[in-house]
Amino acid sequence: MTSPAISAVIRAKDREGTIGAAIASVMAQSVSSEVLVIDSGSSDRTVEVARSLGAKVIEIDPGEFTYGRAINIGVREASADVVLVLSAHCSLPHTDWAERALAYFTDDDVVGLNGVSSVNGGSIPLTVRDPLAAVELAAVAGSAEQSEEWFSFAGFSNHASAVRRSTALSEPFDETLAACEDKEWANRVARRGLKLVYVSDLSVSGLHRRREGLRALYIRAVKEARSLAQFAGRAIWTPKDAASHAINIARSRRGIRRLAPFRPANIVESIGRVIGSREARRDATPSSLGGHAQVLVKALSSEFPPNTHVDLVNVPLHNNCGDSAIWLGQRKLLQALGVGRSSLRSFTNVLDQFDVPGPAPIVLVRGGGYLGDLWPTELKAFFDACRQYSGSRLVFMPQSIGTLSESTVDSLQSSIRQHGDVRLLLRDARSLDIARALFPSADSDLVPDSAQALAATDLSELIKQPDRTLSDVRVIARSDSEGDGSLVARALELNIPVLDFVDAPSSRTNRALRWTHELVRARAPHSVAFNVLMRALPNTPVYDLHADAEVRRAVQLIAGAQRLITDRLHAAIIASILEIDVIAVDTGYGKLRAYFGAWPSPFVTFADNLDAALETIHE
């Protein structure tokens, strides 16, 4: 039997409305062809339609699907020397598309072909040997400044591409990426010195991505940005890039078309790319977390089976950099353990006012501070979580146990017993002993603070540069009820400037979020407040942005110091992550000594008071 001139591999799921046109456009080509449909669990008539048109259908488990894996399966099953990869949304616009594409493969160095909407305004075929090199891409993009941006999101695309089968077998598409398997493959083969050909008059419309709605477009943009960063080794889409991209588009258009960057779809896509790039900077795997964070990974790894949905409760909207550092550390831990944005909801401490819609099977309550009478709001969050999530696994993230009255102990014991599935993570040995003695019905374990999951790069990237106007030796001291005031008082006596997290001004964004949150909670009709606070905001990254801004304030105070004297636990943790020497002064509660006694750092030493700390520095 004669082999077809070209084999078409079409990935599909629930595409009965478009799969027919895609297959028909291949069957109508002027050269012989075969069609392989890789279906990943369609619940509609996609498979039936494909088979009725003569396509060979290969069905795979939806849980095993990635774009790269589906293509690789099709390539292995293909008969032709050149494989057309086509999206189920797309159709070939000309009956001689395949014939014209095959002509470029007579050059043995050509391994891939893509149509683009415009190449320097003409139809001259261009080859690229290094798709991520700005200078070499200038010919394709039109300018060196736009070239990397062009390749990143508009370069080689498997919505309609042709690849040499032998190359795709020896250099298969990456099966681990959630998206951008086409960009990664193009980058890899081009770096081997092979040719990729871009031909504008073989362009196939890719507007299907815009027709599925703004939410789907946003999700796709986030996935693409994260996947691109995964193989490129860096996130390359910042807010500045988005603004530059919009300006470049506006400058290249005339008349009303200059407003193209401000179309809702373009705005949503740019936001998705920025958010995806931002999340990519924090992408983590269990092995990427070092030091004490490995204890956290080990302690939590059994809690999250694949595809588990998680609720993360008690967002720190208050003015506290330490709690926000805990929040970011928790988010990084969850990401390392496979809990992504789509599987996570984040709730502020409003569980006393609203019922959680569809409680997740696993619930994490933010740690930090004291579980005790000192902070009533944190204690209330404990009781609210036990009440709201009565049928879920409830994990209280690393915290310390402070002073507990008899009535508080009774209430905690009652809540834990009634819930029946509570795990307490404690961050010092003293707290662990108290928990095991007072709350035997809960699972209790010793783990470090969640902020320990953060790396120096996570913190340093939050600021442009250290504040050089601050002294080399800095004092950060508590001015709230958890401190006894002795460090602040003595520093003022010695005329030493005192810094504190709560004194540094919050960003406008944070103040606006807190103000809006409280306004909605207190003033909006119950149904409106519920939809905003319990349905809309929990599925967005807005709380992460708030935590970023809070931690940025702390890093700005600490980065660049030679020595730090502090009675704040998270000032000491952040400084030690940044490899800044810390002299810790416990001010009455013993929290810092207890913590670093369990989780020592080579950058942290102790002094009994400010005078002793200064004497150590002078020595």
N, C-alpha and C positions, 0 to 999 in steps of 0.2 A: 504494500500500500504506500502510495506517495505521501511524504510528509507535507503538511501545510506550509505555506510560505511564512505564516506568522501565527503565533498562538496568543490569544487574548486571555488574560487573567483578570477576572472581575470580582472584587470583594463586595459582599452584600449582606445586609441584614434588614429585613422588613422594608424592601424596596420594590414591592409589586407594581407601584405606579411608574417607576422609571427603568426597571431592569429590562423590560421588553425593548424599549428604544435603544438602550445601550447595546444589547445583543444584536438587534437588527442592523445597527450602524456598522458592526464588525462583519456580519454576514454579507452586507452589501458591498464590501470592499472589492476592488478590481483584482486582487490576488486571493489565492486560496487561504482559508483560515480555519482555526478551531477555537471554540470558546469554552473556557473553564471557569465556572462560578464557584467561589469559595464562600459558602454560606455559614454564618456563625450563629445559628439559632433563630431563624426567621419564624415569626408566629403568624405571618400572613401568607399570601399565595406566591411569594417570591420564588421558592423552589419549583412549584408547579409551573409557573410561567416560564422559567428558565429551561426546564426540561421539555416543555412543549415546543420551544423554539430550536431545539436540537443541541442545547448546551450540555456539557458534562458537569454535573453538580457534585461537589465534594463538601460534605457537611462536617463541621468541627464544633467542639464544645465551646459555648460562649465564654466559659471561664478560661479557656486556653487562647482566646483570641488576642493577638496584637496585629497591627497592620503588617509589620515585617514578617511575622510567622505565616500569615495568610498568603502573602506574596511568595514566600519560599516554598510553601506547599504547592502552589500553582506552578512555579518554575520547575520543580522536580517532576511534575506530571506532564509538563508541556512537551510537544513533539518538535516544534519548529526551533530553528537556531536563534530567532529573535522573538522576544516575548513582549507583547503590548500589555502594559498594566493600566487598567481603566477603572475609574470609579463607577459604581452603579448609578450615580447621578448623571453621568456624562455620556455624550454621544459624539462619535467622530463626525465632523462637519462636512467632509468630502469623501466621495467613494474611492478616491485615489490616495487617501491619507497614508495608508499602510504602504502602498507601492512607493510613494515619495520618501517615506521614512526609511524603507529598506535600502534605498539607493545610498544613503550615508554609511550604511554598515559594510559597503564594499571596501572601505578603509578599515583594515584589520585593527587599527588602534582605537577606533570608535567603539565604545561599549555602552553608551547611553545617549538617548535623544529626548529632548523636551521642546514642546512648542511654547513660545512666550508671546505675550500680547503685543510687545513692541521691543525691538532691538535697534537702538539708534534710529528709530523711525523708519527702518527699512526691512528688507527680508533677507539680508545677507547672513548665511550661517556663521556662527561664531563658536569657537571651542574654548573651553576653560580647563586649565590644568591644575589650578589650586583654587577651589571655589570659595575659600575663606580668606584669600589674600586680597586686600583692598586694591592694590595697584593693578594686579592682573585682571581684576573684575571690572576695572574702570571702563573697559570697552563695552561690556555688557550693560552696566548700570548707567553709563553716561558720565559719571564723575567718580573719582576715587572716594569722595566723602560719602556718597550714597551706596557704594558698591557692597559693603558688608551687610548693610541694612537690606539691600535688594536681594542678596542671596539668601539671607536668613529667612525671609518670609515670602519671597516670590521667586526663588530659584528653582532648582530641579524639583519637580512635583509629580507624584505618582497618581494624580487624578487623571493624567493621560501622559504616559511616557513609554518609551521603547528601550529595552535593555538586551544586551547580548546574553543568551542563556548560559553559555559556558562561563562567562564572568560572574553572573549572578549565582552560579553553583559554587564557584571557588571563593567568591566574595559575597556571601549571602547577606540579605538585609538584616539589620539588627532586630532581634525578636524581643528585646527587653524594653525598648522605647515605647512610650505611650503615643507618640506622634513623631513626626520629622524623621522617620526611617529613610525617607527619600533623600533628605539633605545629608544625613550621616553617610549613606552609601555613596552619594555623589562625591562628598568630600574625601572619602577613603580611597575610591578608585582613581580619582583625579590625582591624589598624592602619589599614586604608583606610576604616574606618567601617562595614564590612559586618557582618552579624549571623551569629553561630553559635548554634544552638539546642541545648540539652542537655535531653533528655526522659527521665526515669527509667523510665517505663513502656514505653519502646522499647529498653530495655537488652537487649543480646545477650551471652551469657556469653563471657568472654575467658580462661577457665581453661585453654584449650588450651596456653598458654605454660607452665603448671605440669605438664602431663602428658607432656612430652617428656624428663623427667629433669633432675636438678640441674645437670649439666654444661651442657646446652643452655640452661637458665635463666640460669646464670651468664654464658655468652657473650652471650646476648641483653641482659642487664642492662648489661654493659660497653659493648656497641655503642650502646645507647640513651643511656647517660650521656655518652659521647663525642660522639655526634651532637647531643644536646641542647646541650652546651657549644659545639659548633661554630657553631650559629646564634644561640644566646642571647648569645654573646660572653663567657661566663664559666662555670666549673664550679660547679654549685650543690648538689652532694651531697657533703658532708664527713662524717667520722665523727660529728661533733656532730649533723649533720642526721639521720643514721641513727638515733642514739640518741633524738633528739627525736621522730622518726617512730614508733619503737617505743613510746615512752611515750604518745604521742597515741593510738595504736591501743589500747594496754592500757587507757587511761582511758575510751575510748569503748565498751568491751565490759563484759560482766557475767559473773561466774562463771568457769568454765573457759575461756571464750573470751578472757579477759584474757591467756592464754598464747599467743595467735595470733602475736605478733611473734617467738616463739621456735621456731616451726615451722621445720624444715630449709629449706623452700622460701623462707620469708621471710628467713631469715638469709642464705642464699646470694644472694638477690636484692639485699639491702642491701649485702653485700660487693661484688658485681659493680658496683653503682652507685658505691660509694666508689672502687673501683679504676678504673672507667671515667672518673670525674671527675678522679681523680689523673692518669691518662694524658692526659686532655684538656688539663690545664694545661701539658703538655709537647708537645702536638701541634705539629708543625713541618712546613713545606714548604721546598723548596730556597731559595725566594726570601725566606723568613722568617729565614734564617740570614745574618747580616751579617758585615762585617769579614773577618778571616782565615779564618773558617769557610767562606766561599765557595770558598776554595782546596780545602778538604777535600771539599766537595760536588762540585766539578768533577773532583777526582781519583778519587772513588769512584762517580760516577754511572754509569759504564759497566760497573760490576761487577754490577749488580743488574737483570737483566731482570724483566719482570712475573711475579708469582707465584713468585718464587724463595724457596726455603727456605735459611736461614742458621743456622750454628752460631757462637756467640760464646763464645770459650774463654778460660779463665784469669780467672774471677771473683775480684776482690780481697777475700777474706774476712779478710785480715789487717788490723791496726790501722793504716791509712794513708789519710788523707783525700785525698791527692793522687791515688792510684790509683783511689779511688772517684769523684773528680771526672772522671777520664778515662772511667770506666765510664759515668757518666751522660751525658757528652758523646757517647760512642759510641752509646748508646741513642737520643739525640735525633737524631743524624745518620742512623741507620738509619730512624727514623720519617720523617724528612724525605725520604728516598730511597724511601719506599714499603714498607719492611720492617716490618710490624706485629707485634704480639705473637703472633698465630696462626702466623706464618711464621718464628719465631725460637726457638731453644733456647739456654740459657746453661749452660755447664759450668764448674765449679771445676777447679782443677789436680789432677784425679784420673785423668788419662789414662794415668798409669803403672800404675794398678791395675785399670782397667776398660776394656773395648772399647766404643767409641761405637756405639750401635744406629742403623743406617741413617745413615751420615755424610751431611751436607748437601753439595750441590755447591759451595757457597762457604763458607769458614771464615775468620772474623776472630779473630786472637789479640790480646788486649788489649795496648796499647802502654804506654809510660812507662818510668821507671827507666832502667837501662842494659842493653843487650845486651852482656854481657861477663862477666868473671870475678868482678866485685864482688858480684853477686847470683846465686848458684848456682841458686836456685829458679826465677828468671826464665829462666835459660839452659836449665834442664831442661824448662821448659814449651815452649821452642822445639823441642827434639828430640822431645818427646812428640807435639806437633802434627804435625810432619813425618812421624812414623811412623804415627800413627793415621789421618791424612787423606791417604793416598798417592794417592787418585784425585780429590781435590778441589782447587779453586782456593784457595790458602792466602795470605791477606793478613795480614801482621804490621803492626798499626796503629802510628801514629807513636811513635817511640822515639829514644833517643840510643844511640850505640855508645861503650862505654867501653874499658877496658884489656882486650886480648885476648891470651892466651898463644898460643904457636905450636900447641899441641895443641888448644886451643879453636877456633882458626881452621880447622885441618884437619877437625875434627869438624863445624863449621858448613858448610864447603864440601861435605863429603861428604853431609850431610843435604839440603842445597839441591839438589845435583846429582841425588841419588837420587829426590827428590820430583818435580822437573821442572817445577813450576808454582807458583813462589813469588814473591810481591811484597813488597818491603820498603819501608815508608813511614818516612822519617827526618825528624826535626824540626829539624835544623840542618845547615848546609852542610858542616861538618867530618865529621859522621857520614855524610852522603851521599857524600862523596869516598871515605871508607874503604870503604863498602859497594860502590861501583862498582869499586874497585880489588881488593878481596878476594873479592867474590862476584859475578863478572860474569854468572853464569848466572841470577841473580835480576833481576827488574824492580825498579828502585830510583827513588824519587821523593821530592822535598822537599815536605813539607806541615807545617802547624802541629799542635800538640798537640790531641788530641781534646777536651780540656776547653774549648777556645776556642769550641766549639759552644754552650756554655751562655750564657744571657743573664742580665743583672742580676736580672730577675724570677724566673728559675729558682732563683737563690741566695737572694734576699731572702725569698722565700715559705717557705723552710725554717725560719726562726726567727720568733718572735712579735715580738721587738724586740731591738735591739743591747744588749749587756752594758755598761751605763754605769758599772759599777764598775771597768772597765779604763781605763788611761790613754789619752790622745789619741795619744801616740806609743808604738807597741808594737814589741817585738822578738820575732820568731818564728825560732828557730834550730834547726838539726839537732843531734840528739844521737846519731845512728846512725853507721855506718861510712862513709857517703858524705860526711859533713862532717868537717872537720879539728879541730873543737872550739874554734877561735880566737874565733868570735863569742860563743859561750856563755861562755868563760873571761873575756873582756874585759867582758862585760855584768855578770858576777858581781863583778868587781873594782870596777866603777863603781856597784854596788848597784842595777842596773837589772833589774827582773823579766824573766825569760825565759819565753816561752811556746813550746810545740811541739805539733804535731798528736798525736804518740804519747803525750804526757803527759796530755792531756785524757781523762777517763774515757769509755769507750764506753757506749752505751745498753744497758739490760738485754736488749733485743731482739737487738742485735748479739752480745752475749756468749752469749746462749742459742743463737743460730743457729750461731756458731762451735763452741760446746761440743757441740751436737747433731751437727753435721756431722762433727767429728773422732771423736765416740763411735761414730757409725754406721760410719764408715770403718774404724776400728780394731777395733771389738768385735762388730759385727753379722755374722751369717753372710753370706757373699759374695753370695748371691742376694738377700737382703734389702737389703744395702747398694747393690747394683746397681740394684734397682728404685727405691730412694729417690733416690740421687744421680745416676743416669743416665736415669731415665724420669720420675719424679714432679717433682722440684724444677726441672729445666731448663725446664719448660713453665709455670712460675709466676712471678709478679712479686716473689718473696721476696728475690731478690738486689738488685733495684732498691730495695726498702725498706731493705735493709742499707746500700746506697750512699748513700741519702738521709740516713740517720742519721749516717754517717761524715762526709759533706760538711757536715752541719748543725754538727758540732763545729768544723770549720774556719771556717765563716761566723760562728759565735758568737764566735770569737776575733778575727776580722778586722773585721766590720761595726761601724761607728761610729767607727773610728779616723780620725784626721786624717792620720797618716803611719804607714807600716809599714816597718820595717827587717828584712830577711830574707835567708837564704841558701837558702830553699826555693823551688823553681821554681813549685810550684802555689799556694803562699801568694801569690807575686807575680802569678800569672795570675788567681786569684780576686779579689785586691784590685783589679787593673786592670779587671776586668769590673765591679766595684762602683764604679769611678771613684775609688779611693782612691790617693793618691800613695805610691809604693813607692821605697825606696832599697835596691837589691839589692847584696848583698855576696857575691861568689863565694869559696868557701872551699876553693880548691885544685884543683877539677876543671874549672872554666871552663864548666860546663853552662849557667848563667844567661846569661852574656855571649854564648855561642854561640847560645842560643835567641833572645834578644831582638835579637841582631844580624840574625837572619833574619826575625823577626816583631816589629818594634818596636812599642812602646806609648807614647803620650804621657804615661802615668802612671808609667812606670818609668825611673829613672835609676840610676847605679851609683856606688858608693864602694868604695875599696880595703879599708876596715876600719870597725869600729864608730865609732872616733873621727872619721874623716872623714865618716861619715854624720851623726853628731850635729852636727858643725861646719856641714854643709850646712843642717841644720834651723835652727840658731841664726841663720845668715845670712838 
